[in-house]
Amino acid sequence: MNKQIIKTGILFFIVLILLMGFSETLEAQCPMCKIAAQSNMKNGGTAGRGLNAGILYMLATPYLIVGTIGFIWWRNRKKQKEE
């Protein structure tokens, strides 16, 4: 059973690395936000960097929630098998 889990984990990380390697840079802002951020950056402001950081936080939140639920589920299953 452990060998199967290790193989699955290795395959998952290989696929993840391949997907990250072939990804392209994307613009993740609506046109109005992009114009406002560019205008602010040209005038010496830092609102654009803050906006991009906020987008990344919003992107990461669902993955963190699902990952936490998955970890708790896995830990409980592991405890049940040990009993």
C-alpha positions, 0 to 999 in steps of 0.5 A, a space after each residue: 500500500 505504501 508503494 502505491 501511495 509513493 508512486 501516486 505522489 511522485 506522479 502527481 508532482 511530475 504532472 504538477 511540475 510539467 504543468 507549471 513549466 508549460 504555463 504562460 504568464 496571464 493578465 488577471 485583471 479587468 480592463 478598468 483595474 488594469 488601467 487604474 493600476 498602470 496609471 498609478 504605477 506611472 505616477 510613482 504609486 504602488 497600488 498595482 503591486 498591491 492589486 496583484 498581491 490581492 489577486 494571488 491571495 484570492 486565487 490561493 484561498 480555495 486551494 488552501 481550504 480544499 487542501 486543509 479539508 483533504 488533510 483532515 480527512 486523510 488524517 482521520 482515515 489514517 487513525 481509523 485504519 490504525 484502530 
